[in-house]
Amino acid sequence: LSSLFGGRLAEELVFGAEYVTTGAANDIERATEIARNMVTKWGLSERMGPLAYGEDQEEVMLGKAAGNGMSDDTASAIDKEIRSVIDRNYSRAKRILQESMDKLHMMAEALMKYETIDRKQIDSIMSGHEPGPPSDWEDHHGHGDDGSGTAIRPSSGKQPSPGGGNVGGDKVPGPAS
């Protein structure tokens, strides 16, 4: 659940709250749905106990408990518990990112350079090492990354721009300083 807040929090920590994009909207919806299910369907809330609340998850959202026999107090308690689950996981994700800013920046640099990163690169970053190119990365001669910064992905032919700039026709900002 905490991982769903990673993208939004990374934007906030690196660029500031005023520059957070709407890109995380789906992640927030998914996190809210998971938290709601934890509380109302799966019995994973100590406060609410191992009970299922409501026939339809929409009935339990934001106090909309009309017609299901649930009291306003119960609906309010569910809303508060969902909020608590979200807040706890949001804080956890923020703490993890703040403690791992070096890895966050290393991952962002790899994404700027290669456009995508694979599991091997993520494992490298998480162990504190600079990632190499993705396994399917080739330079203009077809021999892999030669360190010259002229590598291209064969599938797209796009030229990477490690310091920001034009990547595949889209203007991309450089890493935050």
MOQUIHU-V354140 format. One line per field, one symbol per residue. phi: phi as a letter, one per 40 degrees, with the letter a starting at -180 (. if undefined). psi: psi as a letter, one per 40 degrees, with the letter a starting at -180 (. if undefined). Layout:
# MOQUIHU-V354140
phi->???
psi->???
This chain:
# MOQUIHU-V354140
phi->.ccccdccccdcccbhdcbcccdcdccccccccccccdcbbcgcbcccgcbbbgcbdccccfgcbcgbgcccccccccdccddcccdccccccccccccbdccdcccccccccbgbbbdcccdccccgbccccccccbccbgbgccgcgbcbcccbgcccbdcghcbggbcbccdcb
psi->dddeedddddddddeideehiededddddddddddddddedefehddeigihhidhdddehfegeheeehidddddddddddddddddddddddddddefdddddddddddddediiiddddddddeeihiaiidehiaeefeaheeeeeiihdddeihigdeaahhfehhhiiii.
